[in-house]
Amino acid sequence: MPGLDEFEAGLSSLGLRTERRGDLVVVQVDVPLGPAAGTLVDVGTDPPSDFPRVPPHWVHLADRFELPGGGRNPSELGPGWSKWSRQHPRWRGERGAASQWLAHIRSLLAEATVA
């Protein structure tokens, strides 16, 4: 069950609801810190076929968000979405990889600005 399926299964095991949109997965993430604290944020990403060995790379967010360091790009999710290239700083690619990704996303959202 590599790649997309394994990524979705990992998030589901954490109690998160996912939606597949082509080769992307959109998941609602609760944000504990930062400007969006206390809200649910839709986050899209692109799990590679060799997940969990390799982490998802792109972070897709609603246009109202801006991640530190710039690098906004148009998203394949369409109007109202943008994406950023963000490496996972300490990826281990083992069991629990979905929770590693989730922690990374929460960290990015804690630093994001919201318009």
C-alpha positions in Angstrom: 0.0 0.0 0.0 2.6 2.6 -1.0 2.3 6.3 -1.6 -1.0 7.9 -1.7 -2.9 5.0 -0.1 -0.5 4.6 2.7 -0.4 8.4 3.4 -4.2 8.5 3.6 -4.4 5.4 5.8 -1.9 7.0 8.2 -3.9 10.2 8.4 -7.1 8.3 8.9 -5.5 6.3 11.7 -4.9 9.7 13.4 -8.7 10.4 13.2 -8.3 12.9 10.3 -10.7 13.1 7.3 -9.0 13.1 3.9 -10.2 13.9 0.4 -8.3 12.7 -2.7 -8.2 15.2 -5.5 -6.3 13.5 -8.3 -2.8 12.9 -7.1 -3.2 15.3 -4.2 -4.7 14.7 -0.7 -6.6 17.4 1.2 -6.9 17.0 4.9 -8.4 19.2 7.6 -5.8 20.1 10.2 -6.5 21.6 13.6 -4.1 24.4 14.3 -3.0 24.7 18.0 -0.7 27.8 17.7 -0.3 31.0 15.7 -2.7 33.3 13.9 -5.0 30.5 12.9 -5.0 28.8 16.3 -8.2 27.1 17.2 -9.4 26.6 13.6 -9.5 23.8 11.1 -7.5 24.5 8.0 -7.7 22.6 4.8 -4.1 21.5 3.7 -3.3 19.8 0.4 -0.2 17.8 -0.3 1.4 15.4 -2.9 2.4 12.1 -1.3 5.1 10.6 -3.5 4.8 7.0 -4.6 7.7 6.1 -2.3 6.0 7.5 0.8 6.8 6.9 3.7 10.5 6.7 2.7 10.2 10.2 1.1 7.9 12.8 2.6 5.3 14.9 0.7 6.9 18.0 -0.6 4.3 20.7 -1.5 2.0 22.4 1.0 -1.2 23.7 -0.6 -3.2 26.3 1.4 -6.0 28.7 0.9 -4.8 32.0 -0.6 -5.4 33.8 2.7 -2.2 32.1 4.2 1.4 33.2 3.6 4.2 31.0 4.8 7.5 32.6 6.0 10.2 32.6 3.4 8.0 33.3 0.5 7.8 31.1 -2.6 4.1 31.2 -3.3 3.1 29.2 -6.4 -0.2 28.5 -8.2 -1.8 25.3 -6.9 -3.2 22.5 -8.9 -6.2 22.7 -6.5 -7.4 25.7 -8.5 -8.5 29.2 -7.8 -8.3 30.2 -4.1 -5.3 28.0 -3.5 -1.5 28.4 -3.5 1.3 26.1 -2.8 4.8 26.3 -1.3 7.8 24.1 -1.6 8.8 23.0 2.0 11.2 20.3 2.9 10.6 18.3 6.1 13.6 19.1 8.3 13.9 15.8 10.2 12.1 13.2 8.2 12.7 9.6 9.4 10.4 7.8 6.9 9.3 5.1 9.2 6.2 4.0 11.1 4.3 7.1 12.2 5.3 9.0 9.1 1.8 10.5 8.8 2.1 12.0 12.3 5.6 13.4 11.4 4.0 15.1 8.4 1.1 16.4 10.6 3.5 17.9 13.2 5.5 19.6 10.3 2.3 21.1 8.9 1.1 22.4 12.3 4.6 24.0 12.8 4.3 25.7 9.4 0.8 26.9 10.1 1.9 28.3 13.5 4.3 30.6 11.7 2.0 31.5 8.8 0.4 34.9 8.5 -3.3 35.0 7.7 -5.0 37.8 5.7 
